[in-house]
Amino acid sequence: MADLTRFSQTLRLVPKVHWIVVEDSSSRSENIELLLSRSTISHTLLWRKTPPHYPGKGWLPRSYALDFIRNHFRDQKDISAVVFFGDDDNAYDLRLFTDYIRHVDSVGVWAVGLVGGAIVEAPKVDNGTVIGWNVLYAPRRKFATDMAGFAVHLNLILSTNATFGPFCRRKSAPETCFLEQLGITLKDLKPFGFDNDRKEILVWHTKTRNSGTKGDNYGFVV
């Protein structure tokens, strides 16, 4: 609940956002439902348990969210919206949403801090064009970005069947698996954060872990 609460406080400050939350569960969590209601953020709460044949955590929830989006916007064209797969345990600067994501017209990419065993993972950019990736983990991937390092315009989502399916050959690289299905190349990517001398990180791949705390919760939701 700590991560979800923190993320909700960030999204409350973002104008014109709709938050799709997918629980990896066979039933809805009352505590999450209450948190979303209190947040006053426009939202949709979905839930579905990941079957064992999926490659890993997060694959089915993202696919389920994409199914919802496509069904909801099936008959609509030229919608000005962008899809971002935001993990609740990351740390976000508001400018990621207002200065980067909101201006994506196809696929946008940017640097992510503290990810993949590296201080920074970032697109390799030359004269405004992505030509490769500055990463330590699996650098030969065609789209070697983190989930927090890209966003896709809704029109591109609706024009393809790209998803995070169990059929993917890249079991440890859901980002590349998804982006390859969009039918794009590196030249189609729009890099953000490379147009001035000061390079800033606007999203960090953080994680909350139990530090070995003990004792009763005394009835509190933690």
N, C-alpha and C positions, 0 to 999 in steps of 0.2 A: 504493500500500500504506500510505502514511503516514496518509491519511484513514481508511481502513478499520480500521487498527490503533487509532487514537484513538477511533473510534466504538465499537469492540468493548470497549475499556477502560471506556467509559461504561456500555454495556449490561450488562457483568458485574456492575455494582452495582445493577441494577434487578431486583427480585424478580418472579418469575412472568412472564417475557417469552419470546416465541418470535420469533426473528429470521429473516425470509425475505429472502434475498439473491438478486437476479436479475442475472446478468452479461449485458451486451449483447454477446454473443459466440456464435459457432456451436459452441464447444466449452468444456468446463469448464477453469478455471484451477487447476492444482495448488497454486499458492501461496495462492490464496484459500481453497481447501479446507483446507490446512494451518492457515491463520490461524484459520478457524472452529473447527477441531478443538481447537486450543490454547486458544481462548477459553473453553471449557467451557459456552458459552451454548447452550441448546436452539435448533436452527436447521434451516433447509431451504435448500439451495443449488440454484438453478435457472439455466438459461442459454438464451438465445435471441437471435439477431441481429435487430436492427430492420430491416425492409425499407424501401426508399426512399420508399414512399408515406405513411409516418407523419409527422405534423406536426413532430416534433422529438425530441431526446434525452430519454429517460426515459419516454416515452409507452408504448411496448410493454412494457418491464420491469414497470411498475406494473400494466398490464392483465394480464400473465402471472401476476403475483402474486395478483391478484384471482381469476383463473380457478382457481388452485391452492386458494385459500381456499374458494371456493364448492364445488369438487369435494370437498374434504376434510370440510367441515361440512354437506354437502347434506342429510343426513337428521337433523340435530340442531336442536333448538329451544331458545330462551331461553338462549343461551350468554352468560356474563358475560365478554366480551372486547371489546377496542377495537382498531381498525386505525389505525395512524399511518404515513404515508409519510415515513420518515426518510432524508434524504440523508446520505451518509457524510461529506461535507465541511463540514457545519454544526458549530457548537459548542453543546453542550447542558448546561444545569443539570439535575441529577438530579431536582429538584423538578418539572420539566416532566412527567416520567413518573409520579412518586408523587403529586403534588398536583393535576395537571391531567388528563392523559390517563386515568389510572386511574379518574377520577370522571366521565367522559363517558357520558351515558345516551342520547344521540342523535347530535348533532354539536356538538363543542366548538370554540371559537375563542379565540385569544389574540394578543398582540402579538409581532412578530418584529423583531429588530434588524438593521440594516445590509442592507436589502433594497430592490430596486426603485429604486435611486438615492436612497433616503431613509435618514435615521438610524433611523427606526422606521416600520413599518406596523402599524396596529392597528384593531380594530373600533371603531366609534363607538357608545358605549353610553349609554343613558338609562334610569335606574331598573331596571337589570339586563336590559334588552332591547337587542339589536343593532338600530340604526336606520340604519346606513350604515358607511362605511369612511374612515379617515384614511390615505389613500395618495396617492402622486404618480403612480404608473404606472397608466394606464387606470382612472381612478377611477369610470367609469360602469358597470363590471362589477357584476353583481348580487351576486356573491360575490368581492369584490376582496381576497382573502387569498392569502398565499404557501403553498406546499406544506407548509412547516414550521409553519404557523399554524392547523392544524385537525386533528382526529381524528374518526373515525366509529365508532359502536358496531357490532359485528359483526352484530347482528340486522338493522340497517338495510341493511348490505351484502348480506346474504342475501335480503332481501325485494325487492331491486331488481336490475337488470342494469347498473347504473352502471359505466362503465369509461372508459378513456382511449383512445378509438378514433380511427382516421383519418377518420371521418365528421364529427368535430366542426368546427363552423363557426368556433370561436374558436381558431385555430391557435396563438396565442401565450399562451393562457390555459387551461392544462390544469385548473387548480383549479376555475374557474368551469364549465368543460365537464363535469367530473365531478359537482360538487355540484348543478348544475341537474338532472341525471338522477335525483337522489335524491327529487325531488318535495317539496322543503322550501322554506320561506320564511325570511326573516331572523328572524322571531319564533321559529322552531324552533331557532335557534342558542343555545347556552349559552356566554356569555362567561366567561373565567377571568382573574383578575388585576385585577378592577375592584371588589373588595369591601372594600378598605381604602385608606387615604390614601397609602400607599407603593406606587407602581407599579413593578414590576420586569420586566425582560426575562429570560426563561428559555431562549431559543433565539436564536442569531445566524446569519445567512445568510453564513457565511464561505466562502472558497474557497482551496485550495492551488494555486499556479501555479509553473511552472518559471521561476526568476529568471535564466535564462541560464547556469546552471552547465554546466561542460564537463568532459571527461575520461572515463576508463574507470570502469565500476562494479566492476571487479576480481572479477567473479563473484558479487557480492552482489545480492540482490533489493531494489530500492529503491522 
